[in-house]
């Protein structure tokens, strides 16, 4: 994983302009921003934060941010972006492994982790670490990938692989390189609850993609604002509906560390 992201780091942010990520990121921020502490003395962990995509807008809301990532390449890009944003005193980008954080217990007023858990096999270990460093009754915002949608998206090309993914017998390799560890919606919820998280809500991201739209329609930078607005309207109408969660490519949980943990 480190090698993949070191090599990807220089053009990683270019994917942000794809329709898929424009929709995904809009939903991510809509449900993240209300959880961000506005106190300038508050401290937020952006776990596996990569190029600082989320550390920067979080810091602009007020708190200090610790961005931790395993990839030197991603951290180099993050530090340059942080410097250009004038946030050197608000965001500390440091190398670290989310499977074993070097922070003390109950250090952070919020923990955020997006689009990273799905690439880590030791998911229970990671969530336990994130909860450990989070203060009691403070928010954890974290995303996971949906095994159901991943399986069905592969059906047209490889029925056997689709079934094996669904049954959790093999791991899908993104771009043939990076293993993906998806979860069902219920597995995602239980993973969080087992680690001491009181789950407030789980929302769906990517209900329209990749099941409803062909890849050439969502994995592109060539789209109109009107088309984006209409797709986003569908997403926002479905993302909080519990019975639509299984249709989403990814989930995002908003939860709080229990006071008894």
N, C-alpha and C positions, 0 to 999 in steps of 0.2 A: 504493500500500500504506500509506504514512504517513497519508494522508487517511482511509482506511478505518478504521485502528486509532485514530486521534485521535477519530473519531466514535463508535467502538464502546467506547472505554475505560471509560466510566462504568458500563456494565452488562456488561462483558466477563466478570467473575468469576461472574455469574449462571449462565452455561452450565456451570459446574463441577458443578452439582447434577443435570444431565441424566444419565440412565443411561449414555449413550455415554461421557461423560467420567469418570464415576465408575469405570467398568471400565478405560478407557484409562489414567487417572491411577494407579490401583492397580497396574497392571502396570508403568507407567513407573517408579514409585518402588521397586517390588520389585527391579528390575534396575539402578536408579541408586544407591540408598543404599549398597550394598556398595562402590561405586567412590569414594565421597566420602571425602577425606582427613579424619581426625579431629584432626590437628595444628592447634592454634590459629594457628600461623604459616603454614599453607598458604593458598594463594590460588586460588580457583575463578572461572572465567569463566562466567557465565550469559548466553550470546549470544542476542540477540533475546529477552530475558527478560520483556518485557511488564510485567505488573502485579506481578511478584515472586512469582508462583505457586510457583516452584521455588527461587528464591533464598532465601526464608525458611526452608523446611525444610532446605536444604543448610547454611545458616549455623548452624542449631540443632544440627547434627552436630559443629560445631567450627571449620571454616575461615572465613576471611574471603572475601567474595564481591564480585566486580564484576559488576553487572547492566548490560548495555548494550542500548539499544533506540533505534530511529529515531523512535518516536512520542512526542511531548511529552505527549500525553494519558495514554498508558500509564505513562510515567515518573512523572507526577504522582500517579497512583493507587498506584504501587509505593512511592513515597517516603512516602505517608501510611500504608500498610500496614506498612512497615518501622519507622516511628516508633511505631505502636501495638504492634508486637511487641518494642519495646525493643532493636532491632538496628541502630540508627544507626551504631554504631561497628564493626559487623561487615559491613554491606552498603552498598556505594557504588553508587547508581543514577546512571548517566551516559548522556548521549546519544551514540550512535555507530552507525556503519554496518558491519555484519559483512562487507561486501565490501572494506572497507579499515580495519582496526582501528588505533587509535593506540598500541597496546601494543608494547613491544619484543619481539624474538624470545625464546622460551622464558621467558615471564613466569609462566605459570600451572601449578599442580600438577594441575589437572583442567579440562577444558572440557566444558560441557554446552550442548546446543541441542535444544530439543524443539518440534515442531509449527511450525516456521518455515522450514526449508529448502525445503519444498514450495511456498512462495509467492515464491521468489526464482529468477529466470531464470539468474543467473550462479552456478550451484551449484558448479562446479569452483573458481571464484575464492574462494567463501566457505569451502569445506572447506580449501583451501590456506592461507587466512588463519588459520583455527582451529588448524590443525596448526602453522603458523609460531609462534604465540604460546604453544603448549603445550610444556612441558619434555619432553625425551626420555624414553621409556619410561613416560610418564604417560597416564592414561585420557582418552579422548574418548568421550562418550555423546551420540549424535545420532540423530534420527529422520527418516524420509522417508515419502512417500505412495506407495502401490502403484498403478501405472497399470492393472494387470489388473483389480483390484477396482473402481476408479473407472469404468473402461469398462463392465464388466458391470452395475454398479449403475444405469447410464443406459439400458440396453438396452430396458427395458420402456416407456420414454417416447420414445426417439429412437434408432432403430437406426443411422442414418447418423452421428449424433454419437458414439455408442458406438464405432463402427468407427474414426472419425477420431482419437478419443482413444487407442484401442488402438495405432494406427499412428503416434501422436505427430505428427499432421498439424495439430492445433489444440490450444489450451489451454482447459480447462474454466474457467469463471468462477464461483467460489463466490458464491452469492447474487446472481449476475449482476454482481458488482463486482470480485472479487479473483481474478486469474488463478492457476491451480494448475499446478505443474510436477512431475508425478509421475514415478516411475522404476519399472522392473522390479526385482525382487530382485537380479538379477545386475548390472544397471547401478548399483545402489546400492553393492554390494560393490566393484565395479571403481572407482567414483568415489573411495571411501575409500582403497583400496589404491594407486591412482595418486598420491594426495596424500601418501603416506608413512605410512599407518595399517596396523598389523598387526591385522586384525580377529579378535577373540576369539570373538564370537558375534553373530548377528543374530536377534532374536526378533520374533515377530509380535504386533501389537496390533489388536484389532477383527476377529478371525476370525468372530465371531458377528454382526457388524454392519459394513456394511449389507446383506451378501448373504443372511444367514440370517433376520434379523428385519426385519419391515417398519418403515419409518421411525417410524410412530406408536408402536411398541413401545420403540424405543431413544432417540428424540429427545424424551424426556419426563421430567418429575420425578415422575411418578405411577407408582411401582413399589414393590413390597414388598422388605424385606430378604432374604426367602427367595428371591425371584426373582433379585435381584442376586447372591446367594451362588451360586446354581446356574449362572447365566451365567458368573460369574467362574471357577467350577470348570472349566467347559468351556474357557474361554480359557487358563487356566493349564496344562491338559492338552495344549493344542495349540501354545502359543506358542513352545516350544523345539524343536518337531519340524521339521527342515529341509524335509520334503516337504509341510508344511502352510503354509509361509511365503507361497506365492503366493496363499493364501486370505485373508491378513490385509490390512485396509485400510491399515495403516501398519506400518513396521518400525522397530525400535530397534537400533542397532549399539552394541556395547561393544568398543572397540578401544584400541590404545596407539600412541603415536607411536614409530616405529621409531628405533633408536639411530643409524642411519646417515643420518638425514635432517637 
